[in-house]
Amino acid sequence: MKVEIIGSGVSGLCCAHAFAERGCEVSIIAASDALDSTCCSWWAGGMLAPGCEGESAEPLIATLGVESMAFWQAIAPDYTTAGTLVVATSRDQPLINNFARNTEGWQRVEGKQVHQLEPDLAERFNCGLFFTDEAHLDPRQALAHLINTLKKSGVSFEQRQIDDAPGNDYHSAADWIIDCRGLGAQQTLTDLRGVKGEMLHIHSDEIALKRPVRLLHPRIPLYIVPRAKGVFMIGATMIESTERTRASVRSVLELLSAAYALHPAFGEATIIEIGVEARPAFTDNLPRLRRRGKTLSVNGMYRHGFLAAPAMARRCVEFALDGIIPPEVMDENTA
Ligand SMILES: Cc1cc2nc3c(=O)[nH]c(=O)nc-3n(C[C@H](O)[C@H](O)[C@H](O)COP(=O)(O)OP(=O)(O)OC[C@H]3O[C@@H](n4cnc5c(N)ncnc54)[C@H](O)[C@@H]3O)c2cc1C
């Protein structure tokens, strides 16, 4: 069976992997290079945090997330299960209790335990929540590895912009077209919106973190994800906008101030990169599988692309090849 995948972000690559594993002849078409800064996946934090995300997401995200983590563990060279530490300044302690009320899978940690987990934070934060089973990865490394694996297994890549504006029907000889264009599919998926995220990469040798740390704040919740060699990803704003290129001074100031509040050593860090993208999201912020003829759209990953894409890819393949309808993510015409 021939399968054409449009888009080489995390959704497209995970779908390609799932179809190739089932013996399909898979080709990927993407507007940009297989992996570059023009797709949302390039800017992700790489947190695999089904417990923490439960604070604002439906339980479906945790279900998809737990399933997806097994995929990343098998595929991503730097997959690390070190949990997530959630902290707040002494003034914002009530936020910890709120967070605890709305989530599962945490342990309360205090004093010595915070010190054992993150010695560099123990002076400023003496209590928090520890989500023991959560993981993180470097998205760029993980996707580059996935691309290599796909190429070795015979998946072809082509750089081409697909224009499916009304009147420009897209024709393909493939048995299935899997549309994973993220926000690029807005013309077709008219209820898709953008949620802008700004992030930074900084470098510091003054501070070490072993795991993602979330700093709760009434206005600017922040997370920091450690990468290799003293690099940290600081994220991320959540702004209702499809604007994908402009990082505002306010957002960058707020992210940096929050990092400084987490540890003053971040004040001496070097800014390596400021990134902006808009997350593709439906109104309820849940991912969807939708069918139009022989086209299946996998979209709406919102802030959960890495957390949800492998599990969505499995559902997509099972629908296309076995006719199994996944009602939890499929809400339209399945004929
Ligand atoms: C700052 C930030 C931090 C994030 N952190 C996390 C995190 O920690 N964990 C997590 O799980 N998620 C995170 N996310 C969310 C995650 O990045 C997205 O959910 C995910 O990247 C969406 O992937 P996608 O493959 O659907 O879309 P994209 O990555 O945008 O890929 C779309 C692909 O389609 C192609 N394309 C578009 N239009 C066309 C066209 N007309 N023709 C051909 N090709 C086309 C593009 O070239 C690209 O290859 C974060 C997002 C942001 C912005």
The ligand as a Gaussian input file, in Angstrom:
#p B3LYP/6-31G(d) Opt

LIG

0 1
 C        7.627000      26.929000      22.397000
 C        6.960000      25.597000      22.247000
 C        7.224000      24.595000      23.174000
 C        6.612000      23.351000      23.060000
 N        6.942000      22.360000      23.949000
 C        6.374000      21.129000      23.838000
 C        6.719000      20.080000      24.732000
 O        7.547000      20.274000      25.630000
 N        6.133000      18.856000      24.582000
 C        5.225000      18.615000      23.588000
 O        4.720000      17.487000      23.507000
 N        4.890000      19.584000      22.700000
 C        5.432000      20.839000      22.812000
 N        5.086000      21.836000      21.946000
 C        4.067000      21.564000      20.932000
 C        4.631000      20.876000      19.712000
 O        5.793000      21.526000      19.280000
 C        3.558000      20.860000      18.607000
 O        2.378000      20.268000      19.096000
 C        4.053000      20.046000      17.415000
 O        5.311000      20.488000      16.991000
 C        3.081000      20.094000      16.239000
 O        3.658000      19.239000      15.283000
 P        3.057000      19.016000      13.840000
 O        3.891000      17.965000      13.201000
 O        1.596000      18.794000      13.933000
 O        3.283000      20.428000      13.101000
 P        4.678000      21.079000      12.598000
 O        5.803000      20.683000      13.471000
 O        4.418000      22.524000      12.434000
 O        4.939000      20.422000      11.176000
 C        4.191000      20.809000      10.045000
 C        4.883000      20.277000       8.798000
 O        4.031000      20.513000       7.681000
 C        4.785000      21.122000       6.635000
 N        3.859000      21.950000       5.856000
 C        3.061000      22.967000       6.274000
 N        2.336000      23.444000       5.246000
 C        2.666000      22.720000       4.139000
 C        2.251000      22.727000       2.778000
 N        1.324000      23.583000       2.316000
 N        2.817000      21.823000       1.933000
 C        3.753000      20.939000       2.373000
 N        4.160000      20.874000       3.670000
 C        3.637000      21.751000       4.534000
 C        5.864000      21.932000       7.362000
 O        6.938000      22.200000       6.481000
 C        6.218000      20.946000       8.473000
 O        7.112000      19.975000       7.973000
 C        5.693000      23.099000      22.013000
 C        5.424000      24.102000      21.080000
 C        6.052000      25.337000      21.190000
 C        5.786000      26.403000      20.164000

